[in-house]
Structure formats: structure tokens, C-alpha cells
Amino acid sequence: MSPTISAVIITRNEAEMLPGLLESLHFCDEIVVVDSHSQDATREIAASFNARVMERDFNGFGDQKEFARTQANGDWILSIDADERVPAALADEIIATVAAPGHDAYLVPRLSYFLGKPFRHSGWWPDAPLRLFRRDAARFNSKMVHEFAETDRPTGRLSHHLDHYTVRSLKQALAKAHHYSVLGAEQLKKTGKRVSLASPFTHALGAFIKTYLIKRGFLGGVEGFVNAWIHGQTVFWKYMIAHLDRRTGQRRQS
């Protein structure tokens, strides 16, 4: 009997991107969608592809993805996001890999697109997160944002890549940056890290320099600059929100 594959996806208001992903998951035996109270047709679209859909409050990306993992029944888990796609070559490789695995977990290369163009700068390529693993071989950490799956077992690496349509417009990029800033600030508070008034400025400048210069984002032209600038702004607001929240909390206590 062939090993079974469960695709696990977390969603919120992904009606625009979800159909393309689900169409690319035709090779999976099960699709699990954990939705955070979408206000569009996300759940209906998922159900139309025979996905198993459940609703759950969102308490961070790591927590939500780990819950989704625990709901899957397949021998293997493919963790994937709504803005990603599995090209035919990768689908074939996944099927062949789980049929005769050399490892219990695999890194999957990912080619990201920024404003419609493949983006290979600023550390975006090669990017290979842990996405394919036996159901009991990995679990997601509890990070609010920038979460990842962790395993203590040796990992392999697939040859073909996912397509990741992460930034499709400036409007969407700014909305995403705002969301990540808020979640990042919550994550900072949980760690108890002290954040001064200078922190937003120093960390934002460092993030921009690292993304644009050290990781050679400038080779990406205008898109490279915009990406670095938005990243710097995301970091700025993450630390500023955390700083202001700390000050507000101190005033309440006094």
C-alpha cells in the first residue's frame, strides 16, 4: 500500500489565492484546512475541493500550523501556504520520495515572487524550509510569526521547488507588514526582551542594511529596494509597538 500524503494549510481570507494552491495539490490523499474565521469564501472554496475544513481562533502562525499538523491522518505531511503552488515536477518528486524515502523529513526549495517577478536576492533564494515530513517526525515551534517546523532527525532536500507568490502588490505588502509588526511585537513581549526608545531605529536600520547591502538586495533593482525598505519598516513598527505597549503598561501599574 502506498504511503498517504496530507497537505495542511492555515488560512484567513484567502479566497483569491486558495484555488490555485488546491488545484496543485491533486496528488495529495487528504487536504486539511484550518481557518481563522475568514470573512470571504475561503471555507466554501476549500470545501469545494473536498478539503476537511475546521475553524479555530488564531494565536500565532506556529501554534496554528502545529494544530493543523495534529489534525492530519496521512503518513506524510506537506505543510504549505495559500500563496504557494506545487509545480508538476515537484509533485512527481514528492510522490516518488515518499514511496522510497531516504529520510523522515525533507527541505523543500522555494522560489518567491515579488510584485510578479521571481526574486533571488536578499536571502530569498535559495530558501528551503522544512515542509515534507512523516507525521510524527517534526512539529512546529510556537512563534507568533516566522515560525518553522523542527525535527531531530536527519533531513533530505528535494530538487524541485515550490512557487511562492508572497508579494503581489504594494497594498498587500504593506498590509502584510502591518500584520507581521503586530505579531512580532507580541512575540517580543513574550520573550521579556527590554525594548528602549532607540530600539526601533537601530533595529530598523540594521534590518535595511542587512537586507539591501549585506544580502545584496540592490541586485534586485527597484524591487530589491522596496523589499528592503518594507522589511525595515516592519522591524521599526515591531519594536515601536513593543516599546509603547511597555510604557503604557508601566503607567497603568503606577
CORCORZI-V687918 format. One record per pair of residues at least 24 apart in sequence whose C-alpha atoms are under 7 Angstrom apart, sorted by the first residue. I is the first residue (numbers start at 1). J is the second residue. If there is no record, write none. Layout:
i-><I	I>
j-><J	J>
This chain:
i-><2	3	3	3	4	4	4	4	5	5	5	5	5	5	5	6	6	6	6	6	6	6	6	7	7	7	7	7	7	8	8	8	8	8	8	8	9	9	9	9	9	9	10	10	10	10	10	11	11	11	12	12	12	13	13	13	13	14	14	15	15	15	15	17	17	18	19	20	21	21	21	22	24	24	24	25	27	32	32	34	60	60	60	61	61	61	61	62	62	62	62	62	62	62	63	65	66	66	75	75	76	76	76	76	77	77	77	77	78	78	78	79	79	83	83	83	84	84	84	84	85	85	85	86	86	87	89	90	90	103	103	103	104	104	104	104	104	105	105	105	105	105	105	106	106	106	106	106	106	106	106	107	107	107	107	107	107	108	108	108	109	109	109	109	110	110	110	110	111	111	111	111	112	112	112	112	113	113	113	113	114	114	114	115	115	115	116	121	121	121	121	121	122	122	122	122	122	123	144	144	144	145	145	145	177	178	181	181	181	181	182	184	185	185	185	185	188	189	195	195	195	196	197	199	200	200	200	200	200	201	203	203	204	204	204	204	205	207	207	208>
j-><99	75	98	99	29	74	75	76	29	30	74	75	76	77	78	30	31	72	73	74	76	77	78	31	32	77	78	79	80	32	33	68	69	78	79	80	33	34	79	80	81	82	34	35	64	65	81	35	36	82	36	37	38	38	39	40	42	42	82	40	41	42	45	82	83	82	45	85	82	84	85	49	85	86	87	86	91	68	72	68	143	144	145	143	144	145	147	140	141	142	143	144	145	147	142	140	139	140	134	135	132	133	134	135	132	133	134	135	131	132	133	131	132	164	165	166	162	163	164	165	162	163	164	162	163	162	160	160	161	154	155	156	133	134	137	153	155	132	133	134	137	155	156	130	131	132	133	155	156	157	158	131	132	155	156	157	158	157	158	161	158	160	161	162	161	162	163	164	161	162	163	164	163	164	165	166	164	165	166	167	166	167	168	167	168	169	168	215	216	217	219	220	211	212	215	216	217	215	183	184	187	180	183	184	234	234	234	235	237	238	238	238	238	239	241	242	242	242	239	242	243	243	243	239	235	236	237	239	240	236	235	236	232	233	235	236	232	231	232	232>
